[in-house]
Amino acid sequence: MKEKKGIIILSVAALIFSVLSASIGFGLLGDSGLGFLLRVLCGFCFIVTPLLIIQLIISVFKKDR
């Protein structure tokens, strides 16, 4: 039971930091003088990171059952 609580805390922390880093990245990207294609690629990376973390959390808890 103690191990499952640790996994939950770690998963929530990873998700929070992932969303925060994506938010900071979008804020910095708006002020940059990058071209359109580079902005789109950076924005895609910032969007995909939290989604991959969510998918990782789902797969960890599916495997645990």
C-alpha positions as CSV (number, residue, x, y, z in Angstrom):
1,M,0.0,0.0,0.0
2,K,2.8,2.4,0.8
3,E,4.4,1.8,-2.6
4,K,1.2,2.7,-4.4
5,K,0.9,6.0,-2.5
6,G,4.5,6.8,-3.6
7,I,3.6,6.1,-7.2
8,I,0.6,8.4,-6.9
9,I,2.6,11.3,-5.4
10,L,5.3,10.9,-8.0
11,S,2.8,10.8,-10.8
12,V,1.0,14.0,-9.6
13,A,4.3,15.8,-9.1
14,A,5.4,14.8,-12.6
15,L,2.2,16.0,-14.1
16,I,2.3,19.4,-12.2
17,F,5.9,20.1,-13.2
18,S,5.1,19.1,-16.8
19,V,2.2,21.5,-17.1
20,L,4.2,24.3,-15.4
21,S,7.1,23.8,-17.8
22,A,4.8,23.8,-20.8
23,S,3.2,27.0,-19.5
24,I,6.6,28.7,-19.0
25,G,7.6,27.5,-22.5
26,F,4.6,29.0,-24.1
27,G,5.1,32.3,-22.3
28,L,8.7,32.5,-23.5
29,L,7.8,31.4,-27.0
30,G,5.4,34.3,-27.4
31,D,8.1,36.8,-26.8
32,S,10.7,35.2,-29.0
33,G,11.6,36.4,-32.5
34,L,11.5,32.9,-34.0
35,G,10.0,32.1,-37.4
36,F,6.6,30.5,-37.8
37,L,7.8,27.0,-38.4
38,L,10.1,27.0,-35.4
39,R,7.3,28.4,-33.2
40,V,5.0,25.6,-34.4
41,L,7.6,22.9,-33.7
42,C,8.4,24.4,-30.2
43,G,4.6,24.7,-29.5
44,F,4.1,21.1,-30.5
45,C,6.8,20.0,-28.1
46,F,5.3,22.0,-25.3
47,I,1.9,20.5,-25.9
48,V,3.0,16.9,-26.3
49,T,5.1,16.8,-23.1
50,P,2.1,16.9,-20.6
51,L,0.1,14.6,-22.8
52,L,2.9,12.0,-22.7
53,I,3.2,12.3,-19.0
54,I,-0.6,11.7,-18.7
55,Q,-0.3,8.6,-20.9
56,L,2.6,7.4,-18.8
57,I,0.6,7.7,-15.6
58,I,-2.3,5.9,-17.2
59,S,-0.1,3.0,-18.3
60,V,1.6,2.7,-14.9
61,F,-1.8,2.4,-13.2
62,K,-3.1,0.0,-15.8
63,K,-0.2,-2.3,-15.4
64,D,-0.5,-2.2,-11.6
65,R,-4.0,-3.7,-11.7
